Amino acid sequence: MAKTTNILMAGFGGQGILFAGKVTAYAGLFDKKEISWLPSYGPEMRGGTCNCSVVVSDEPIGSPLVTAPDLLVAMNRPSLEKFVDKVVPGGTILVDSTMIDIKVERTDVNVYYIDSTRIADEEGLKGCAIIILLGKAFKELGFVTAESVDKAINKVIPPKKAAMIELNQKAIKIGMEA
């Protein structure tokens, strides 16, 4: 049976939303899946709202815009409040509980609360909070392989920032163990 995972990542600019979307898209490519990556951000850039639609599928993709996500990764309260009701029944919501002080009231979705910003800070992984959440998503939903995620991190991080590769790999591992 063909599988499609519609993913929406949302938060403030500067939280790595678009980077995480790119890692996810490349991981899908390395797994020979059909993928789309559609960034969206307000004119403010850093500090403004930002979201990214990613589709990873076994079949051709009709639209790159994710309006009914199977997976929502929420990095701030406004994003959770905006998109929580759009997640499909049976879908998954990952919440950065360091940044979001409310609980999801829906009972028809799987919700994981992870203190990813706090964990990232404590582990010396500043800026990798969303990558911790991504590790959890890969483990729980299995829409890409661990090997492809590793390749994607190596592909997306430019050579001049090579030191970030190890930090992102550590963040993925922490998320998978969360």
LUMFIKE-97547 format. One record per residue: residue in three letters; x, y, z of N, C-alpha, C in turn. Coordinates in nm, 2 decimals, m for minus. Each point is the difference from the previous one (the first is absolute). Example, Ala and Ser with C-alpha at 12.3 -4.5 7.8 and 13.67 -1.06 7.14 Angstrom:
(atom 'ALA' (1.32 m0.57 0.78) (m0.09 0.12 0.00) (0.09 0.12 0.00))
(atom 'SER' (m0.04 0.11 m0.07) (0.09 0.11 0.00) (m0.08 0.11 0.08))
//
This chain:
(atom 'MET' (0.08 m0.12 0.00) (m0.08 0.12 0.00) (0.09 0.13 0.00))
(atom 'ALA' (m0.03 0.09 m0.09) (0.07 0.12 m0.01) (m0.02 0.09 0.13))
(atom 'LYS' (0.11 0.06 0.04) (m0.01 0.09 0.12) (0.04 0.14 m0.03))
(atom 'THR' (m0.08 0.09 0.05) (0.03 0.14 m0.01) (m0.01 0.06 0.14))
(atom 'THR' (0.10 0.08 0.03) (0.01 0.07 0.13) (0.00 0.15 m0.03))
(atom 'ASN' (m0.11 0.07 0.04) (m0.01 0.15 m0.01) (0.05 0.06 0.13))
(atom 'ILE' (0.10 0.09 m0.01) (0.06 0.05 0.12) (0.00 0.15 0.00))
(atom 'LEU' (m0.04 0.06 0.11) (0.01 0.14 0.02) (0.08 0.04 0.12))
(atom 'MET' (0.11 0.08 m0.02) (0.08 0.04 0.11) (m0.02 0.15 0.01))
(atom 'ALA' (m0.02 0.05 0.13) (m0.04 0.14 0.01) (0.06 0.06 0.13))
(atom 'GLY' (0.04 0.12 m0.01) (0.06 0.07 0.12) (0.04 0.14 m0.04))
(atom 'PHE' (0.09 0.06 0.07) (0.06 0.13 m0.03) (0.11 m0.01 m0.10))
(atom 'GLY' (0.03 0.10 m0.08) (0.12 0.01 m0.08) (0.12 m0.01 0.09))
(atom 'GLY' (0.10 m0.07 m0.04) (0.12 m0.02 0.08) (0.00 m0.13 0.09))
(atom 'GLN' (m0.11 m0.07 0.00) (0.00 m0.13 0.07) (0.04 m0.12 m0.08))
(atom 'GLY' (0.04 0.02 m0.13) (0.05 m0.11 m0.08) (m0.11 m0.07 m0.07))
(atom 'ILE' (m0.12 0.06 m0.01) (m0.12 m0.07 m0.07) (0.04 m0.04 m0.14))
(atom 'LEU' (0.05 0.10 m0.08) (0.02 m0.03 m0.14) (0.12 m0.10 m0.02))
(atom 'PHE' (0.10 0.01 0.09) (0.11 m0.09 0.00) (m0.05 m0.15 0.03))
(atom 'ALA' (m0.08 m0.01 0.10) (m0.06 m0.13 0.03) (m0.08 m0.06 m0.11))
(atom 'GLY' (m0.08 0.09 m0.07) (m0.08 m0.04 m0.11) (0.09 m0.06 m0.11))
(atom 'LYS' (0.11 0.08 m0.02) (0.10 m0.05 m0.11) (0.06 m0.13 0.04))
(atom 'VAL' (0.04 m0.02 0.12) (0.06 m0.13 0.04) (m0.10 m0.11 m0.02))
(atom 'THR' (m0.13 0.02 0.03) (m0.10 m0.10 m0.02) (m0.02 m0.03 m0.15))
(atom 'ALA' (m0.01 0.11 m0.08) (m0.01 m0.02 m0.14) (0.11 m0.08 m0.06))
(atom 'TYR' (0.12 0.03 0.03) (0.12 m0.07 m0.05) (0.00 m0.14 0.05))
(atom 'ALA' (m0.04 m0.03 0.12) (0.00 m0.13 0.05) (m0.10 m0.09 m0.08))
(atom 'GLY' (m0.11 0.06 m0.04) (m0.10 m0.06 m0.09) (0.06 m0.03 m0.13))
(atom 'LEU' (0.08 0.09 m0.06) (0.06 m0.02 m0.13) (0.10 m0.11 0.01))
(atom 'PHE' (0.08 m0.01 0.11) (0.10 m0.10 0.01) (m0.07 m0.14 0.02))
(atom 'ASP' (m0.12 0.00 0.05) (m0.08 m0.13 0.00) (m0.08 m0.02 m0.12))
(atom 'LYS' (0.03 0.08 m0.11) (m0.06 m0.02 m0.13) (m0.15 0.02 0.00))
(atom 'LYS' (m0.05 0.10 0.09) (m0.14 0.03 0.01) (m0.02 0.13 m0.09))
(atom 'GLU' (m0.13 0.02 m0.02) (m0.04 0.13 m0.06) (0.00 0.10 0.11))
(atom 'ILE' (0.04 0.12 m0.02) (0.00 0.10 0.10) (m0.04 0.14 m0.05))
(atom 'SER' (m0.05 0.08 0.09) (m0.01 0.14 m0.02) (0.03 0.08 0.12))
(atom 'TRP' (0.05 0.12 m0.01) (0.05 0.08 0.11) (m0.05 0.14 m0.04))
(atom 'LEU' (m0.09 0.06 0.09) (m0.05 0.13 m0.03) (0.01 0.09 0.12))
(atom 'PRO' (0.10 0.09 0.00) (0.01 0.09 0.12) (m0.10 0.11 m0.01))
(atom 'SER' (m0.03 0.06 0.12) (m0.09 0.11 0.00) (0.04 0.08 0.13))
(atom 'TYR' (0.03 0.13 m0.02) (0.03 0.08 0.12) (m0.04 0.14 m0.02))
(atom 'GLY' (m0.03 0.07 0.11) (m0.05 0.14 0.00) (0.12 0.09 m0.05))
(atom 'PRO' (m0.04 0.12 m0.03) (0.11 0.10 m0.04) (0.10 0.03 0.10))
(atom 'GLU' (m0.03 m0.03 0.13) (0.09 0.04 0.11) (0.13 m0.09 0.00))
(atom 'MET' (0.00 m0.12 m0.06) (0.10 m0.10 0.01) (0.03 m0.03 0.15))
(atom 'ARG' (0.12 0.02 0.05) (0.03 m0.05 0.14) (m0.11 0.06 0.10))
(atom 'GLY' (m0.06 m0.08 0.07) (m0.10 0.04 0.10) (m0.14 0.00 m0.05))
(atom 'GLY' (m0.01 0.01 m0.14) (m0.14 m0.01 m0.06) (m0.04 m0.14 0.00))
(atom 'THR' (m0.13 m0.02 m0.04) (m0.05 m0.14 m0.02) (0.06 m0.07 m0.12))
(atom 'CYS' (0.01 m0.12 0.01) (0.07 m0.08 m0.11) (m0.06 m0.14 0.01))
(atom 'ASN' (m0.03 m0.06 m0.12) (m0.04 m0.14 m0.01) (0.05 m0.06 m0.12))
(atom 'CYS' (0.00 m0.13 m0.01) (0.06 m0.07 m0.11) (m0.08 m0.13 m0.02))
(atom 'SER' (m0.05 m0.01 m0.12) (m0.08 m0.12 m0.04) (0.10 m0.10 m0.07))
(atom 'VAL' (0.00 m0.12 0.05) (0.08 m0.11 m0.07) (m0.09 m0.12 m0.02))
(atom 'VAL' (0.01 m0.05 m0.12) (m0.08 m0.13 m0.03) (0.11 m0.10 m0.04))
(atom 'VAL' (m0.01 m0.12 0.06) (0.08 m0.11 m0.03) (m0.09 m0.11 m0.04))
(atom 'SER' (0.01 m0.05 m0.13) (m0.10 m0.09 m0.05) (0.06 m0.11 m0.09))
(atom 'ASP' (m0.07 m0.11 m0.01) (0.04 m0.11 m0.09) (m0.06 0.03 m0.14))
(atom 'GLU' (m0.08 0.09 m0.01) (m0.07 0.03 m0.13) (0.02 0.15 m0.03))
(atom 'PRO' (m0.02 0.04 m0.13) (0.01 0.14 m0.04) (m0.09 0.08 0.09))
(atom 'ILE' (0.04 0.12 0.03) (m0.07 0.10 0.09) (m0.08 0.10 m0.08))
(atom 'GLY' (m0.13 0.01 0.04) (m0.09 0.09 m0.07) (0.03 0.14 0.03))
(atom 'SER' (0.02 0.03 0.13) (0.01 0.14 0.04) (0.11 0.01 0.11))
(atom 'PRO' (0.09 0.09 m0.01) (0.10 0.02 0.11) (m0.05 0.06 0.13))
(atom 'LEU' (m0.12 0.06 m0.01) (m0.05 0.07 0.12) (m0.07 m0.10 0.09))
(atom 'VAL' (0.04 0.00 0.13) (m0.05 m0.09 0.10) (m0.11 0.07 0.07))
(atom 'THR' (m0.13 m0.03 m0.02) (m0.11 0.06 0.07) (m0.06 m0.09 0.11))
(atom 'ALA' (0.03 m0.13 m0.01) (m0.05 m0.10 0.10) (0.12 m0.09 0.03))
(atom 'PRO' (0.09 0.04 0.09) (0.12 m0.07 0.03) (m0.03 m0.13 0.08))
(atom 'ASP' (0.08 m0.10 m0.03) (0.01 m0.13 0.07) (0.09 0.03 0.13))
(atom 'LEU' (0.09 0.09 m0.02) (0.10 0.04 0.10) (0.01 0.15 0.01))
(atom 'LEU' (m0.02 0.05 0.12) (0.02 0.14 0.03) (0.11 0.01 0.10))
(atom 'VAL' (0.11 0.08 m0.03) (0.11 0.03 0.09) (m0.02 0.15 0.04))
(atom 'ALA' (m0.04 0.02 0.12) (m0.03 0.14 0.05) (0.11 0.05 0.09))
(atom 'MET' (0.06 0.11 m0.04) (0.11 0.05 0.08) (m0.04 0.12 0.09))
(atom 'ASN' (m0.12 0.05 m0.02) (m0.05 0.11 0.08) (m0.15 0.00 0.02))
(atom 'ARG' (m0.05 0.07 0.10) (m0.14 m0.01 0.03) (m0.09 0.05 m0.12))
(atom 'PRO' (0.03 0.12 m0.06) (m0.08 0.04 m0.11) (m0.02 m0.10 m0.12))
(atom 'SER' (0.11 m0.08 m0.02) (0.00 m0.10 m0.11) (m0.09 m0.12 0.04))
(atom 'LEU' (0.01 m0.04 0.13) (m0.08 m0.11 0.05) (m0.15 0.04 m0.01))
(atom 'GLU' (m0.03 0.12 0.05) (m0.14 0.05 0.00) (m0.05 0.01 m0.14))
(atom 'LYS' (0.08 0.04 m0.10) (m0.04 0.02 m0.14) (m0.03 m0.13 m0.07))
(atom 'PHE' (0.09 m0.10 0.03) (m0.01 m0.13 m0.09) (m0.05 m0.12 0.07))
(atom 'VAL' (m0.02 0.00 0.14) (m0.04 m0.12 0.07) (m0.13 m0.06 m0.06))
(atom 'ASP' (m0.10 0.07 m0.04) (m0.12 m0.05 m0.05) (0.01 m0.05 m0.14))
(atom 'LYS' (0.11 0.03 m0.07) (0.01 m0.04 m0.14) (0.06 m0.14 m0.01))
(atom 'VAL' (0.07 m0.06 0.11) (0.06 m0.13 0.00) (m0.11 m0.10 m0.02))
(atom 'VAL' (0.02 m0.10 m0.09) (m0.09 m0.10 m0.03) (m0.03 m0.09 0.13))
(atom 'PRO' (m0.12 m0.05 0.01) (m0.02 m0.10 0.12) (0.09 m0.11 m0.02))
(atom 'GLY' (0.07 m0.04 0.11) (0.10 m0.11 0.00) (0.14 0.05 m0.03))
(atom 'GLY' (0.01 0.13 m0.02) (0.13 0.07 m0.03) (0.08 0.02 0.12))
(atom 'THR' (0.11 0.06 m0.02) (0.10 0.02 0.11) (0.04 0.14 0.02))
(atom 'ILE' (0.00 0.05 0.12) (0.05 0.14 0.03) (0.12 m0.01 0.09))
(atom 'LEU' (0.11 0.06 m0.04) (0.11 0.02 0.09) (0.01 0.14 0.05))
(atom 'VAL' (0.01 0.01 0.13) (m0.01 0.13 0.06) (0.13 0.03 0.08))
(atom 'ASP' (0.06 0.12 m0.03) (0.12 0.04 0.08) (m0.06 0.06 0.13))
(atom 'SER' (0.00 m0.08 0.10) (m0.07 0.04 0.12) (0.09 0.10 0.08))
(atom 'THR' (0.12 0.03 m0.04) (0.07 0.11 0.06) (m0.06 0.13 m0.04))
(atom 'MET' (m0.05 0.01 m0.13) (m0.05 0.12 m0.05) (m0.15 0.01 0.00))
(atom 'ILE' (m0.07 m0.11 0.02) (m0.15 0.00 0.00) (m0.05 m0.05 0.13))
(atom 'ASP' (m0.08 0.08 0.07) (m0.05 m0.02 0.13) (m0.14 m0.05 0.01))
(atom 'ILE' (m0.06 m0.05 m0.12) (m0.13 m0.05 0.00) (0.00 m0.15 m0.04))
(atom 'LYS' (m0.11 m0.07 0.03) (m0.01 m0.14 m0.05) (m0.10 0.00 m0.11))
(atom 'VAL' (0.02 m0.11 m0.09) (m0.09 m0.02 m0.11) (m0.13 m0.07 0.06))
(atom 'GLU' (m0.11 0.05 m0.03) (m0.13 m0.05 0.06) (m0.06 m0.11 m0.09))
(atom 'ARG' (0.05 m0.01 m0.12) (m0.06 m0.11 m0.09) (0.04 m0.14 0.05))
(atom 'THR' (m0.09 m0.09 m0.01) (0.03 m0.14 0.05) (0.01 m0.09 m0.12))
(atom 'ASP' (m0.01 0.05 m0.12) (0.01 m0.09 m0.12) (0.13 0.01 m0.07))
(atom 'VAL' (0.11 0.06 0.07) (0.13 0.01 m0.06) (0.10 m0.05 0.11))
(atom 'ASN' (0.12 m0.04 m0.05) (0.11 m0.03 0.09) (0.08 0.12 0.02))
(atom 'VAL' (0.02 0.03 0.13) (0.08 0.12 0.04) (0.12 m0.03 0.08))
(atom 'TYR' (0.11 0.05 m0.04) (0.13 m0.01 0.08) (0.05 0.13 0.04))
(atom 'TYR' (0.01 0.02 0.13) (0.06 0.12 0.06) (0.14 m0.02 0.03))
(atom 'ILE' (0.09 0.07 m0.06) (0.14 m0.01 0.02) (0.06 0.14 0.03))
(atom 'ASP' (0.08 0.01 0.11) (0.07 0.12 0.03) (0.12 0.03 m0.09))
(atom 'SER' (m0.03 0.00 m0.13) (0.12 0.00 m0.09) (0.09 0.12 0.01))
(atom 'THR' (m0.06 0.12 0.02) (0.09 0.12 0.01) (0.08 m0.01 0.13))
(atom 'ARG' (m0.05 m0.05 0.11) (0.07 m0.01 0.13) (0.11 m0.11 m0.02))
(atom 'ILE' (m0.04 m0.11 m0.06) (0.10 m0.11 m0.02) (0.11 0.05 m0.09))
(atom 'ALA' (m0.03 0.07 m0.11) (0.10 0.05 m0.10) (0.10 0.09 0.08))
(atom 'ASP' (m0.06 0.09 0.08) (0.09 0.09 0.07) (0.09 m0.07 0.10))
(atom 'GLU' (m0.05 m0.10 0.07) (0.07 m0.08 0.10) (0.11 m0.08 m0.06))
(atom 'GLU' (m0.03 m0.05 m0.12) (0.10 m0.09 m0.07) (0.10 0.08 m0.09))
(atom 'GLY' (m0.01 0.13 0.00) (0.09 0.08 m0.08) (m0.04 0.00 m0.15))
(atom 'LEU' (m0.13 m0.02 m0.02) (m0.05 m0.02 m0.14) (m0.08 0.12 m0.04))
(atom 'LYS' (0.04 0.12 0.03) (m0.08 0.12 m0.02) (m0.04 0.00 m0.15))
(atom 'GLY' (m0.13 0.03 m0.02) (m0.06 0.00 m0.13) (m0.04 m0.13 m0.06))
(atom 'CYS' (0.02 m0.11 0.08) (m0.04 m0.13 m0.05) (m0.13 m0.06 0.06))
(atom 'ALA' (m0.07 0.09 0.07) (m0.13 m0.05 0.07) (m0.09 m0.07 m0.10))
(atom 'ILE' (m0.02 0.06 m0.12) (m0.09 m0.07 m0.10) (0.06 m0.13 m0.05))
(atom 'ILE' (0.13 m0.01 0.00) (0.07 m0.12 m0.05) (m0.03 m0.12 0.10))
(atom 'ILE' (0.00 0.04 0.13) (m0.04 m0.10 0.10) (m0.14 m0.05 m0.02))
(atom 'LEU' (m0.09 0.09 m0.03) (m0.14 m0.04 m0.03) (m0.01 m0.08 m0.13))
(atom 'LEU' (0.08 0.03 m0.10) (0.01 m0.08 m0.12) (0.04 m0.14 0.03))
(atom 'GLY' (0.10 m0.02 0.09) (0.05 m0.13 0.03) (m0.12 m0.08 0.06))
(atom 'LYS' (m0.08 0.06 0.08) (m0.12 m0.07 0.06) (m0.10 m0.03 m0.11))
(atom 'ALA' (m0.02 0.09 m0.10) (m0.09 m0.03 m0.11) (0.05 m0.11 m0.08))
(atom 'PHE' (0.13 m0.01 m0.03) (0.05 m0.11 m0.08) (m0.02 m0.13 0.07))
(atom 'LYS' (0.02 0.00 0.13) (m0.01 m0.13 0.08) (m0.15 m0.04 0.00))
(atom 'GLU' (m0.09 0.09 0.03) (m0.14 m0.03 0.02) (m0.07 m0.04 m0.13))
(atom 'LEU' (0.03 0.07 m0.10) (m0.07 m0.01 m0.13) (0.07 m0.08 m0.11))
(atom 'GLY' (0.13 m0.01 0.01) (0.08 m0.08 m0.09) (m0.02 0.03 m0.15))
(atom 'PHE' (m0.02 0.13 m0.03) (m0.03 0.03 m0.14) (0.13 0.01 m0.09))
(atom 'VAL' (0.12 0.01 0.07) (0.13 m0.01 m0.06) (0.09 m0.08 0.08))
(atom 'THR' (0.11 m0.05 m0.05) (0.09 m0.09 0.07) (0.11 0.09 0.07))
(atom 'ALA' (0.05 m0.06 0.11) (0.11 0.07 0.08) (0.12 0.03 m0.09))
(atom 'GLU' (0.03 m0.09 m0.09) (0.11 0.02 m0.09) (m0.02 0.12 m0.09))
(atom 'SER' (m0.12 0.01 m0.05) (m0.03 0.12 m0.09) (0.00 0.13 0.07))
(atom 'VAL' (m0.04 0.00 0.13) (0.01 0.12 0.08) (0.14 0.04 0.02))
(atom 'ASP' (0.09 m0.09 0.03) (0.14 0.03 0.01) (0.06 0.06 m0.13))
(atom 'LYS' (m0.04 m0.06 m0.11) (0.05 0.05 m0.13) (m0.06 0.14 m0.02))
(atom 'ALA' (m0.12 0.02 0.03) (m0.07 0.13 m0.02) (0.07 0.11 0.08))
(atom 'ILE' (0.03 m0.03 0.13) (0.08 0.10 0.08) (0.13 0.04 m0.07))
(atom 'ASN' (0.07 m0.10 m0.04) (0.13 0.02 m0.07) (m0.02 0.08 m0.13))
(atom 'LYS' (m0.11 m0.02 m0.07) (m0.03 0.08 m0.12) (m0.04 0.14 0.02))
(atom 'VAL' (m0.08 0.02 0.10) (m0.07 0.13 0.02) (0.10 0.10 0.07))
(atom 'ILE' (0.09 m0.05 0.09) (0.09 0.09 0.07) (0.12 0.03 m0.10))
(atom 'PRO' (0.03 0.13 m0.02) (0.10 0.03 m0.10) (0.14 m0.03 0.06))
(atom 'PRO' (0.10 m0.03 m0.08) (0.14 m0.03 0.05) (0.05 0.10 0.10))
(atom 'LYS' (m0.03 0.13 m0.02) (0.06 0.10 0.09) (m0.06 m0.01 0.14))
(atom 'LYS' (m0.11 m0.07 0.02) (m0.07 m0.02 0.13) (0.01 m0.15 0.04))
(atom 'ALA' (0.10 m0.07 m0.05) (0.01 m0.15 0.02) (0.00 m0.04 0.15))
(atom 'ALA' (0.04 0.09 0.09) (m0.01 m0.03 0.15) (m0.14 m0.02 0.04))
(atom 'MET' (m0.10 0.05 m0.07) (m0.14 m0.01 0.04) (m0.05 m0.14 m0.03))
(atom 'ILE' (0.07 m0.08 m0.09) (m0.05 m0.13 m0.04) (m0.01 m0.09 0.13))
(atom 'GLU' (0.11 0.00 0.08) (0.00 m0.09 0.12) (m0.11 0.04 0.10))
(atom 'LEU' (m0.02 0.13 0.01) (m0.10 0.05 0.10) (m0.14 m0.04 m0.05))
(atom 'ASN' (m0.03 0.01 m0.13) (m0.13 m0.04 m0.05) (m0.02 m0.15 0.01))
(atom 'GLN' (0.10 m0.08 m0.02) (m0.01 m0.14 0.02) (m0.03 m0.04 0.14))
(atom 'LYS' (0.07 0.07 0.09) (m0.03 m0.02 0.15) (m0.14 0.04 0.03))
(atom 'ALA' (m0.05 0.11 m0.06) (m0.14 0.04 0.03) (m0.10 m0.10 m0.05))
(atom 'ILE' (0.03 m0.06 m0.12) (m0.09 m0.10 m0.05) (m0.01 m0.12 0.09))
(atom 'LYS' (0.12 m0.04 0.05) (0.01 m0.12 0.09) (m0.07 0.03 0.13))
(atom 'ILE' (0.01 0.12 0.06) (m0.07 0.04 0.12) (m0.15 m0.01 m0.02))
(atom 'GLY' (m0.05 0.05 m0.12) (m0.14 m0.01 m0.03) (m0.05 m0.14 m0.02))
(atom 'MET' (0.08 m0.08 m0.06) (m0.04 m0.14 m0.02) (m0.01 m0.08 0.14))
(atom 'GLU' (0.07 0.05 0.10) (0.00 m0.06 0.13) (m0.10 0.06 0.09))
(atom 'ALA' (m0.06 0.11 m0.04) (m0.09 0.08 0.09) (m0.13 m0.08 0.02))
//
